[in-house]
Amino acid sequence: MASQENTQELRNLILVLGDQLCRNVSSLDGADRDQDIILMAEVSEEAGYVRHHKKKIAFLFSAMRHFARELEEDGWKVRYTKLDDPENSGSLAGEIERALDGQRFSRVVITEPGEYRVKSALDAWAEASGAVLEMRQDSRFLCSHERFQSWAEGRKQLRMEYFYREMRRETGLLMQGDQPEGGKWNFDQENRKPAKGDLCLPHPLETRPDAITEEVLDLVEARFGSHFGSLRPFWFAVTREGALQALEDFAEKALSCFGDYQDAMLEGERFLYHSVLSQYMNSGLLEPMEVCRRVERAYYEGDAPLNAAEGFIRQVIGWREYVRGIYWLNMPGYTEQNYFGASRPLPEFYWNGETGMACLAAAITQTRDEAYAHHIQRLMVTGNFAMLAGVDPHEVHEWYLAVYADAYEWVEAPNVIGMSQFADGGLLGSKPYAASGNYINKMSNHCAGCSYDVKRKTGEKACPFNSLYWDFLVRNAGKLRGNPRLRQVYRTWDRMSAERQNAYLEAAREVLERHLKE
């Protein structure tokens, strides 16, 4: 896709980022095919600021190339820089400078980046260069930064449930007048069934790579071959049409059981009834409201129960919008928070999956192969272990940011720093999501084939989660004992004999020596 500039006076240089692949993105509002040029660029600065999963890089580069081609076919002038273009500057600011060189643009237009890091870099470039940079709000989200700040102001605690209700009222999703469908806002209690091996499980829709994607796969293998993850087989959709087909396939085949089993894990089954649509929403190929409307329609047409439709919609207009608000409300500095002062390094097995703990091996191996794991695997397996073991939350944050195809800092950081690691001290959630092996045994069948015994509390063959759970609570009692949701847990600890308490703490010390180093 070669440059199509000319020397006539132009109006706008419009920068479209790799997570803004949407015709309705605000930077294109009022744009003129004859006078404006769209700039898109694959730059090493973005591909390498963490060691992104190879599939993640390939997905974004291929989706960007397809989107640029669609824009050109629709009559837009597109200046597209491929990663291996000899003149590629390696940064977004550098590519803007190259595009401006010799051209008479009145301004640079961009939809606000989702990540604070990118926004700060572009603001700094504009200030240093003296260029006119118009940064527009991202209209794909329901709640602006200003509105979220206004909602949060004066509240002693920020809780997603109340924010979610406002989003339901505003959108009208699953509402009957001013009342929620079914008489309740939240059906989460119905969404915690463990899965069984005899379920008939669908697989997310697979898209066969075309010539553009194959070219990208070869590029990624050559340039990022040492990065984490398996590159092939590659089956993600990379166009809006493909993403819409994936949405329809989920609505027809998996949504009806999504609610019941959304917290379940099953050995050998990587997707269960999950949609695997988040990377399409987060990159712009799907718009969140159109996804929610399709899910709502499935409920009203009798194709999905209310607990499934409500649970899915809550994740999108509730949780997704809420964590974005938390991120921008607390940046910069949010990713550096470390409430418990945790300092251990991330275990090596997070990169290779080589651990006898079956649940962790399954989640990490799946992450390596698919650049995907569902929310309970992230929260209650990999996240739970890291928090219990006292791993530095910034290292955990960078791991999650690198390994998942849907990971952008605005959504990943609050989920990890706030929810998974409780490193923000309760700003996002009301208590740490700490759990022993009993939770994993209840919600999965991993324990049946594990090298460790979930029923054993101490000893070499005991499930490591069991002793680490109590060690975490004791280690952080000064900060957690007063938490109302943990009072009963601490009463249980206090009723234990000193001998049993010491056995747990000694077992935890041995686990940490085996699996981590200071």
N, C-alpha and C positions, 0 to 999 in steps of 0.2 A: 504494500500500500504506500505508494510514493507520495511525496508532498505535492499538493496542488495549488500552492500559493501563487499569486501574481503580484504585480507591482501596483495594482489599483489600490485606492484607499479603502481599507477594511474597517469594520466597526468593532467587532469583538473577537478575541481569541478565547475560546471556551475550552477549559481544561476539564475532561471527564476522567475520573479516577476509576480504578479497577473494581471498586465496590459500588459504582454508580451506573451500572449498565442497564439503564431504564430510560425509555423514551420520555417519561413524565418527570425526569429529574429536573429540579428547579433551574439548573444552569442553562437548560435549553428553552426555558420559558421566554417567548418573544424573540427567539433567535431567527436569523434570516439566512436562508440557504445561499443567497447571492453575496452577502457582505461579511458573513462570519465564517471562521474556520474552527473546527473542532480539533483539539489536540489530545492525543492519547499516547501513552508511553510505557513501555516495559523497562523499568530501571533497576539496576542492581541494588541501589539503596533500599528499595522497598522489598525486593526479593530476599535480601540477606540481613536485615536488621535483627532478625532471629533466624535460626536455621530451619526454615519452614519445611514441612513435609513435602516431598517431591510431588505428590498428587495435588497438594494445595496450589503450588506454583503452576503446575500444568493446567489445572482447572481455570485459574484466573487468567493466565496468558491466552489460553484458547478461547475462553469466553470473551475476553477483550477483543481478540482478532475477529471473532464472528460478529460482535456488535459493531465494530468499525466497518466491516464489510456491509452489514445491513444499512448502516447510515449512508454509506457511499451509494448503495443501490437506490436509496431513497432521495438522492440528489444533494446530499451534504458534502461539503469539502472537508476532508479528514486528513490531518497530518498525523501519521502513525509511526512511532519509533519502535522497532523491534529490539529485543535485548542485544542481539548480535550485530546490529547496524554499526558500521565502523565509526560513525560520528556520534554515537550515543554518549551523552555526558555522564550517565549513571545516576542522575538525580532528577526529581521533578522540577526543581528550580532551574537546573541547567537546561532542561528541555524547553521550559518556557523561554529562557533567554535565547536559545537557538531559534525558536519559532518567531520571536520578536525581532531578531536581527534583520535589518533591511526592510521590515514591514511597518506599515503605519496603522497600528491598531489603536483604538481609543481607550481600550481597557482590557483587562483579563477578567473573565467571569468564571466562577467555580461554585459548585454546591459545597457547603462546608464539609470538610473531611470528617469522617467518623472518629478518627483518632487524634487526640490532643497533640501528639508528636508531629503529625503531618501538618495540622493547622498552624502550629507554632512556627514550623519551618517556612511555610508559605507566607505567613505574616511577616516574619523576619526578612524574607527575600523582598517583599513589597516595600518594606520600610527602607531597606538598604538601597534598592534600585530606584526608588521614586516612582515606580509604575503604579498605575491605578488598578487596584485589585478589588473587584466586587465579589464578596463572599456571601452567598445566599443560604438561607435556612434550608435544611433538608426536609422537604414537604412529604417525604415518604413515611415519616414518623407522625404519630398522632399528637404527641406532646412536645412542644418546643422547650428549649432550655429555660426560658423565662417563665413559662407556665409551671414547669416542674419545680423551679425554685420558689415560685409563689405558693404552690401546694405544700412544699416542705417547710416553708417558713413558719416558725412558731410551734411546730409539732415537737413534743418531747421524744417521740419515737416515730421513725418512718417505717411503715408496714405496707407491703405490696397489696394486701387484700383491700384496703380502703382506696388506694389508688386505682386498683382494678375496677372497682365498682363505678368510679367516675368514668373510666374508659368505656364500660358497658353502657352506661347511660348516654354518653356522648355519641357512640356509634350506633346504638340501638340493637346491637348484636344480642340475640337470644333474650330479647326483652318483650314483655307484654305491657305496653304503656310504660309506667315508671317502675314496674315490678319485674324481677328476673323470671325467666321461663322456668316453670317447675317449682316456683316459690322459694328457691334457694339460690344464693350467688355462687356457691362452691359445692361441687360434688366429689371432692377429693377423697372422702372416706370410702367411696365406691371404686376407687382407682388403685387399689393396693393388693390385687390378687397375685399370688405366685403363679408362674407359668408351669405347665406340665408338658412332658415330652410328646404327648399324643396330639398336641394342637396342630392344626393345619396352617402353617405359617407362610405368608407371602414373602416375596423378595422385592425390594424396591426396583422400579423400572430401570433397566440398563440401556444405555445409549452406546451404539458402536462408534468408535472414533472415525472421523472423516479425515480427509487429507490435511486439513488445517491442524486438527488435533494431533495427528501423527507427526507432523513437522514440529509441533511444540513438544511432544513427548521426546523426540530425539534431541531437541535443544536442551530440555531439562536434564536428561540423562547425561549429556555431555558437560553441562555447566554446573549441575547440582547433584552429581552422582553420589557424592559422599554424604548428602543430607539424609536424615531419618526417613524411613518409610519405603514401601514398595511402590513403584511407579506403574507397573502393569500387573494384572489387567486394569485398564482404566475404563470406567463405565459411567461417569458423571455426565449429565446433560450439560451442554455448553452454550445453548441458545435459549431464547425465551420460549420458542416453540417446544423444545425438548423439556424445559422446566414445567411448562403447562401440562404436557403429557404426563410427567411424573406426578404432578398434583392430582390430575384426574385418576391416575392409577391408584394412588393412595386412597382417595375418597371412595373409590369403588371396591377396593380389595382389603384394605387394612383398617380404615377409620373405625369401623363398627366395633372392633375389639381393642382399639387403641387405649381407651379409657381404662378398661379392666386390668390390662397388663402393662401399663406404661411404666410401672416401677419394678417389673420382673426382670430376671436374668436367667438365661438357659444355656447350659454348656453346648457349644457347637452352633448356636443360633445367634447371629450377630445383629439382627435387625428387629426380630419379633414383629410388632405391629407399628413400629415407629415410621415416621414419614420420610426422614432423611431429606427434608426440604429446606433446612435452615441455611445451607450454603447458597441456595438459590435466592432466598429472601435477602440474605446479608450482602450478596453481590449485586442485587438489583434485578435479576432475571425474573423474579416474582415479586409482586407487591403484597405486603402483609395483609392489607384489607381484602384483596381479591382472594387470598388464601382463606381468610376467615369467612368470607361470604360463601365460598364453596363448601366449607365445612358446615356452616349454618344451614345451607340448602339441603345438605345430606340429612340433617336432623329433621327438618320440616317435611322432607319427602319420605321419611320413614326408613332411610338407609343407614342411619346411625343413631344409637341411643343418646340421651341427653348428657349422661356423664362423660361420654367420649367427646362429643362436640364442645361441651363447656370446658373440659379439661384441656383440649387443644387450643381453643380460643384464649383461655386464660394464659397459656404460655406465650402467646403472641402479643395480645394487646395489654396484658397485665404484666407478666414477668419481663418480656423483652423490652417494653417501653420503660418499665421501672428501673431496670439495671442501667439502661442508657442514661436516665435521669440521675441516678446515683453517681455514675462515672463523671459526667460533666459538672455536677455539683461539687465534686471533691478533687478535681484535677486542677493543678498538678499536685503530685505527692501521694495520690491514693495507692499507686502500685508499690510504694515503698513502705506502707504500713506493716507493722509486725507486732501486734498486740501482745503475743506471748513471748516475744524475744527469741523465737525459734531460730536455730543457727546450723542445724545439721545439713550436709549436702544432699542433693537429690540422689537416691540410690541408683547405681548403674543399671539395675534391671528395668528401670523406667525406659531405657533406650533399647534394651534387647529382649525384654520379656522373660529372661532366664531366672525364674523363681519357682520354688515349690509351692507357693500359694496359688491355688488354681484360679481363684477369682481375679487376682492381679495379672497372672499370666494370660488369662483369656482377654481381659480388657486391654492390656498393652499390646498383645499380639494382634488383636483386632484393629487397634489404633494404628499400628505399623502397616497393616495390610490395606486398610480402608480409609485412613485419615478421618475416621468416624468412630464414636462410641456414644451410646445414649446417655441421658442425663444422670441416671442412677449409677451407671458404671463410673462416670466422671466424679460424681459427688460422694457416693458411699463406698467406692472401692479405691480408686487411685487417689482421690482427694482425701478420703477418710484416713487411709494409711499414712499419707504424708503428714497430716495434721497430728495424728496420734504419735508419730515418730519424732515430731519436732523438727521437720524439715523447713529450711528457710523459705518463707512464702513467696519471696521474689523469684527464687529458682523454680518453684512450683508454677508460678504465674508464667514464666518464660517457657516452660515445657508445654503447658496447655496452649499458649499462643502459637507455638511452633507446630504442634502435631495435628491439629484439627483443621479440616478444610473450611469450616464455618467460623473460625476464630479470628475476630478483630478485637482490638483492645477494649473498645467501648462495651462490648458484650462479654468478653472473656474475663477481663480484670475483676469486675464486681462479682461474677460467679465464682472466681477462684479466691481473690483476696477477701471478699466479704462472706460469701456463702460457704464455700468449701473449706477455707482455712481459718475463718473467723479472725482474720488478721486486722480487720478494722474495728474490732472490739465490740461489735454488735450494732454498728451503724445500719447494716443491711438486714441482718437477721436477728432473731431474738435469742438464739442459743447456738452453740457449736453443733454441727451435724456429726457428732462423735457416736460411734457404734462399735460393739464387739462383734465377734464372729456370728453371734446368734442372729443378728439382722440379716447378714448375707445368707445364712442357712435358711432363714425363713423365706427370703425373696428369690432364691435361686437353687439350682441343684449342683452348684460348683463343689460344695463341701464333700459330696459323696465320693468324688474321685481325687480329692486333694491329698497331698503328702502329709498334711497336718490334720489333726483330729479336732473338729470344732467343739466337741463335748469336753475336751480336756482344757483345763484352765491354766495349768502350769506344767512344766516339764518340756523336754526337747521336742516331743511330737505334738505339743499343744498348739492350737491355732494362735499365731502371733497377735491377731487382733484382740484376743481376750486379755492378755496381760498388758498390752499397750494401752488399751482402753482405760484401765484403772490407773496406770502410770501417768497418763495424760491428765486425768482428773486430779490426781494428787499433786502433780508437778505444778498445776495451774490453779490450785484451790484458792489461793489468795485473790484471784480474779473471777473465779466462777462459782464459788460456794454460795454467794449471795444471789445468784440467778434463780428466780422463782421456778423456772422450768427444770432446774437441776437439784432442787432441795431434796427430793426423795432419793435421788441417786446418791447424794452424799450421806444421807441417813443410812442407806444400805452399807456404804463403806464403813461408816462409824460403828455399825453393829458387828462387823467382822472382828475376829480375834486378831491380836497382834501377829500371831504366827501366820495366819492366812494372808494378812496384808503384806507382810514381808515376803511371803512366797510369790505374790503377784509382782512386787517391785523387783525382786531378784530375777524372775522370769523375764520381765520386760528388759532388764539390763542385758541379759543374755541374748534376747532377740535383737536388740540394737547393736550389739557387738557382732552378731552374725551378719546382719543385713546392712548396717550403716557404719560409717566412720565419722568421728568428730571432725 
